[in-house]
Amino acid sequence: MARNLTLEGMEALKVLKALSSEVRLNILNMLSNEMMSVTEISQELGQLLSTTGANLRKLEEAGLIATQYRPGERGTKKLCSRTYDEITIKLPGLEVYPRADSVEVSMPVGNYKEVDIEPPCGLASDAGIIGVLDDVKSFFAPEHVFAQLIWFRKGVVTYRFPNNLPDHTALERLDLSMEICSEAPNYNEDWPSDITLWIDGVEIGTWRSSGDFGGQRGNLTPLWWLKRYTQYGLLKSWSVNHTGSYIDGVRISDVTLDDLDITAEKKTIEVAIGNKDDAEFPRGLNLFGRKFGNYPQDIVLNLNYIPVE
């Protein structure tokens, strides 16, 4: 019996690729009400059996059809049926959660605006490696939006958040949280990295990550990811208000909201994370998404505001 399905991430990409063919869409239409053999489908399409078989394999690999063998007049015959009547694709991107006195935006780690980094580096979805390891060009592959983990030895990654402050409000506090750690070969829990945060080009402050954490699998880290690699990070919370800037409640700089000048008229808020050129320990970073590491979240920006006349 056919059923409905909701997909996101790399699983969605596999299905979208399988559907990007008029022939394969015709096959799914033919299978909407009945099972058909490969020969019947081939005859209906006016195709060679080998061509039909290749299209059926793509549909089967994407989970869009199921096959079974039954006795036929000459041996066995392969019957095909459609597995789903309706598929919902959840596109990668922002999630916005408005509240009475704040608005929260969740940014996937792979949805960056730009990168300026050095290898070793890489990206991984919850299903596998994206592109080629240690090749910066992989960060510009279309699949980068599905990344659940990104890492690089040195450099900066930049995100552009929408500024969802309502009209006639003033920003009272900006909070930014992420799961993050240093980047070492495989992993090394004694591997400090000086990681700096910038907001709209203003340096907020630097936090020293103590290491790159492994040894036990992260709660969310997929099973295909080798145990000898980085497994999880630390959940760090940055905050800027009218008195200064803080990380996990500890003051790190004198930068205030007045220095950022974020008003409701401003369209976007740019967030950059990485190593300064003159850092004592410029040892890169790992950034974890909601399906990697220990915390089921992406990079989360929260804007707390008050009404003004």
C-alpha positions as CSV (number, residue, x, y, z in Angstrom):
1,M,0.0,0.0,0.0
2,A,1.4,3.4,-0.9
3,R,1.8,6.0,1.8
4,N,3.1,9.5,2.5
5,L,6.7,10.5,3.3
6,T,8.5,13.6,4.6
7,L,12.1,14.0,3.7
8,E,15.0,16.4,4.5
9,G,18.7,16.5,4.1
10,M,20.6,14.2,1.8
11,E,17.7,11.8,1.6
12,A,15.7,14.5,0.0
13,L,18.5,15.2,-2.5
14,K,18.5,11.6,-3.6
15,V,14.7,11.6,-4.2
16,L,14.9,15.0,-6.1
17,K,17.6,13.6,-8.4
18,A,15.5,10.5,-9.1
19,L,12.4,12.7,-9.9
20,S,14.4,14.9,-12.3
21,S,13.4,12.8,-15.3
22,E,10.2,12.9,-17.3
23,V,10.6,9.2,-18.1
24,R,10.8,8.3,-14.4
25,L,7.8,10.5,-13.6
26,N,5.9,8.7,-16.3
27,I,6.9,5.3,-14.7
28,L,5.6,6.5,-11.3
29,N,2.3,7.6,-13.0
30,M,2.0,4.2,-14.6
31,L,2.4,2.5,-11.3
32,S,-0.1,4.7,-9.5
33,N,-2.9,2.0,-9.6
34,E,-1.3,-1.3,-10.4
35,M,1.9,-3.4,-10.4
36,M,3.6,-3.8,-13.7
37,S,6.5,-6.0,-14.9
38,V,9.7,-4.5,-16.3
39,T,8.7,-5.8,-19.7
40,E,5.3,-4.2,-19.5
41,I,6.8,-0.9,-18.5
42,S,9.3,-1.0,-21.3
43,Q,6.7,-1.7,-23.9
44,E,4.5,1.1,-22.6
45,L,7.4,3.5,-22.8
46,G,8.6,2.2,-26.1
47,Q,12.1,1.8,-24.6
48,L,14.8,-0.9,-24.6
49,L,14.6,-3.2,-21.6
50,S,18.1,-2.0,-20.6
51,T,17.1,1.7,-20.6
52,T,13.9,0.9,-18.6
53,G,16.0,-1.2,-16.1
54,A,18.4,1.7,-15.6
55,N,15.5,4.1,-14.8
56,L,13.9,1.6,-12.5
57,R,17.1,1.2,-10.6
58,K,17.3,4.9,-9.9
59,L,13.7,4.9,-8.6
60,E,14.4,1.9,-6.4
61,E,17.6,3.3,-5.0
62,A,15.6,6.4,-4.0
63,G,13.0,4.3,-2.3
64,L,10.3,5.4,-4.7
65,I,9.4,1.9,-6.0
66,A,9.5,-1.6,-4.6
67,T,10.1,-4.7,-6.6
68,Q,9.3,-8.4,-6.2
69,Y,9.7,-11.6,-8.2
70,R,6.8,-13.9,-9.1
71,P,6.6,-17.0,-11.3
72,G,6.0,-16.3,-15.0
73,E,5.4,-18.2,-18.1
74,R,9.2,-18.4,-18.7
75,G,10.8,-18.5,-15.3
76,T,10.3,-15.5,-13.0
77,K,9.2,-12.0,-13.7
78,K,10.1,-8.8,-11.9
79,L,7.1,-6.7,-10.7
80,C,7.3,-3.1,-9.7
81,S,5.0,-1.1,-7.5
82,R,5.0,2.5,-6.3
83,T,5.8,3.0,-2.6
84,Y,4.5,6.6,-2.0
85,D,1.5,8.6,-3.1
86,E,2.7,11.8,-1.6
87,I,6.2,13.1,-0.7
88,T,6.9,16.3,1.3
89,I,10.4,17.8,0.9
90,K,11.6,20.0,3.7
91,L,14.0,22.4,2.2
92,P,17.2,23.4,4.1
93,G,17.2,26.9,5.5
94,L,16.3,29.1,8.4
95,E,13.6,28.5,11.0
96,V,12.2,31.5,12.7
97,Y,10.3,31.4,16.0
98,P,8.6,34.7,17.0
99,R,7.6,35.2,20.6
100,A,6.0,38.1,22.6
101,D,9.3,39.8,23.5
102,S,11.9,38.0,21.3
103,V,12.5,36.3,18.0
104,E,14.7,33.2,17.5
105,V,16.3,32.2,14.2
106,S,17.9,28.8,13.7
107,M,20.6,28.7,11.0
108,P,21.9,25.4,9.6
109,V,25.6,25.2,9.8
110,G,25.9,24.5,6.1
111,N,23.9,27.6,5.2
112,Y,26.8,30.0,5.4
113,K,27.3,33.1,3.3
114,E,31.0,32.7,2.6
115,V,34.1,30.9,3.9
116,D,37.8,32.0,4.0
117,I,39.5,28.9,5.3
118,E,42.5,26.6,4.9
119,P,42.7,22.8,4.8
120,P,42.5,20.3,6.4
121,C,38.8,20.9,6.1
122,G,35.6,19.2,5.2
123,L,31.8,18.9,5.4
124,A,29.5,16.0,6.4
125,S,25.8,15.5,6.3
126,D,24.1,13.0,8.5
127,A,24.4,10.6,5.6
128,G,28.0,11.0,4.4
129,I,30.9,13.2,3.4
130,I,30.0,16.1,1.1
131,G,32.5,16.7,-1.8
132,V,36.2,15.8,-1.3
133,L,38.0,15.9,2.0
134,D,40.6,18.7,2.5
135,D,39.4,20.5,-0.7
136,V,38.1,24.1,0.0
137,K,36.1,23.9,-3.3
138,S,33.8,21.4,-1.7
139,F,32.5,24.2,0.5
140,F,30.9,25.7,-2.6
141,A,29.2,22.6,-3.9
142,P,25.4,22.9,-4.0
143,E,25.1,20.1,-1.4
144,H,26.9,22.3,1.3
145,V,23.5,23.4,2.5
146,F,22.8,19.9,3.9
147,A,26.0,19.9,6.0
148,Q,25.5,18.9,9.7
149,L,29.2,19.2,10.5
150,I,31.9,21.6,9.1
151,W,35.5,21.8,10.1
152,F,38.7,23.6,9.0
153,R,42.2,24.1,10.3
154,K,42.2,27.9,10.1
155,G,40.0,30.6,8.9
156,V,36.6,32.2,9.2
157,V,33.0,31.2,8.2
158,T,30.3,33.8,7.8
159,Y,26.5,33.6,8.1
160,R,23.9,36.1,7.3
161,F,20.8,36.1,9.5
162,P,17.6,38.0,8.8
163,N,17.0,40.8,11.2
164,N,13.5,40.0,12.4
165,L,13.1,42.8,15.0
166,P,9.6,44.1,14.7
167,D,8.9,47.7,13.9
168,H,8.8,50.1,16.9
169,T,11.0,47.9,19.1
170,A,14.5,48.3,20.5
171,L,17.0,45.5,20.9
172,E,17.7,44.7,24.6
173,R,19.9,41.6,24.3
174,L,21.4,39.5,21.5
175,D,22.1,35.8,22.3
176,L,24.0,33.4,20.0
177,S,24.5,29.7,20.8
178,M,26.3,26.9,18.9
179,E,28.0,23.6,19.5
180,I,31.7,24.1,18.7
181,C,35.2,22.9,19.4
182,S,38.8,23.1,18.1
183,E,39.9,21.1,15.0
184,A,42.8,18.6,15.4
185,P,43.9,15.6,13.3
186,N,41.3,12.9,14.2
187,Y,40.7,14.4,17.6
188,N,42.8,15.8,20.5
189,E,41.2,16.9,23.7
190,D,44.3,19.0,24.6
191,W,44.3,21.2,21.5
192,P,43.5,24.8,22.3
193,S,42.1,27.1,19.6
194,D,41.3,30.8,20.0
195,I,37.9,31.2,18.4
196,T,36.6,34.7,17.8
197,L,33.1,36.0,17.1
198,W,32.3,39.0,15.0
199,I,28.8,40.5,14.5
200,D,28.4,43.0,11.6
201,G,32.2,43.2,11.5
202,V,32.5,44.2,15.1
203,E,34.8,41.9,17.1
204,I,32.8,40.6,20.1
205,G,35.5,38.6,21.8
206,T,37.6,35.5,21.8
207,W,36.9,32.2,23.5
208,R,39.7,29.5,23.9
209,S,38.4,26.1,23.1
210,S,40.4,23.5,25.2
211,G,40.3,20.8,22.5
212,D,38.8,18.7,19.8
213,F,36.6,16.1,21.6
214,G,36.3,12.4,20.8
215,G,36.8,9.1,22.6
216,Q,33.1,8.4,22.8
217,R,30.4,8.8,20.2
218,G,28.3,12.0,20.3
219,N,24.7,11.4,21.3
220,L,23.6,12.5,17.8
221,T,26.7,11.6,15.7
222,P,25.6,9.1,13.0
223,L,27.0,5.6,13.1
224,W,28.8,5.8,9.8
225,W,31.1,8.5,11.2
226,L,34.3,6.8,12.3
227,K,35.1,6.7,16.1
228,R,38.6,8.0,15.6
229,Y,37.2,11.4,14.4
230,T,35.8,14.4,16.3
231,Q,32.5,13.3,18.0
232,Y,31.1,16.4,19.7
233,G,31.7,19.9,20.9
234,L,30.7,22.2,23.7
235,L,27.5,24.3,23.7
236,K,28.6,27.9,24.0
237,S,26.3,30.8,24.5
238,W,27.4,34.3,23.5
239,S,25.5,37.4,24.7
240,V,25.7,41.1,24.0
241,N,23.6,43.7,26.0
242,H,23.9,47.3,27.1
243,T,26.7,46.6,29.6
244,G,29.1,44.4,27.5
245,S,29.6,41.0,25.9
246,Y,29.6,37.7,27.6
247,I,30.1,34.0,26.9
248,D,28.3,31.6,29.2
249,G,27.7,34.6,31.6
250,V,31.4,35.5,31.8
251,R,32.4,38.9,30.5
252,I,34.7,38.8,27.5
253,S,34.7,42.4,26.2
254,D,33.3,45.9,26.6
255,V,31.4,45.7,23.3
256,T,27.7,46.7,23.8
257,L,24.6,46.8,21.7
258,D,25.3,50.5,21.1
259,D,28.5,49.4,19.2
260,L,26.4,47.1,17.0
261,D,23.6,49.6,16.2
262,I,21.1,46.9,15.3
263,T,17.7,48.5,14.6
264,A,14.5,47.3,13.1
265,E,15.4,49.1,9.9
266,K,18.5,46.9,9.4
267,K,17.7,44.0,7.0
268,T,20.4,41.4,8.1
269,I,22.8,40.6,10.9
270,E,26.1,39.1,9.8
271,V,27.8,36.6,12.1
272,A,31.4,35.4,11.5
273,I,33.2,32.7,13.5
274,G,36.9,31.7,13.3
275,N,40.5,32.5,14.0
276,K,42.2,35.9,13.9
277,D,45.4,36.1,12.0
278,D,47.3,37.0,15.1
279,A,45.7,34.4,17.4
280,E,48.0,32.6,19.8
281,F,46.3,29.3,18.9
282,P,44.8,29.6,15.4
283,R,43.7,25.9,15.3
284,G,40.4,26.1,13.5
285,L,37.1,24.8,14.6
286,N,34.3,22.2,14.2
287,L,30.7,23.5,14.0
288,F,27.9,20.9,14.7
289,G,24.4,20.9,13.4
290,R,21.3,19.4,14.9
291,K,22.2,15.9,13.7
292,F,25.8,15.7,14.9
293,G,27.4,16.0,18.3
294,N,25.5,16.2,21.6
295,Y,23.0,19.0,21.1
296,P,20.0,18.9,18.7
297,Q,20.3,22.4,17.5
298,D,21.9,24.5,14.7
299,I,23.4,28.0,15.2
300,V,20.7,29.9,17.1
301,L,20.3,33.6,17.2
302,N,17.9,35.1,19.7
303,L,16.9,38.8,19.7
304,N,15.3,40.1,22.9
305,Y,13.5,43.4,22.5
306,I,11.2,46.0,24.1
307,P,8.5,48.2,22.5
308,V,9.3,51.8,21.9
309,E,7.2,54.7,20.7
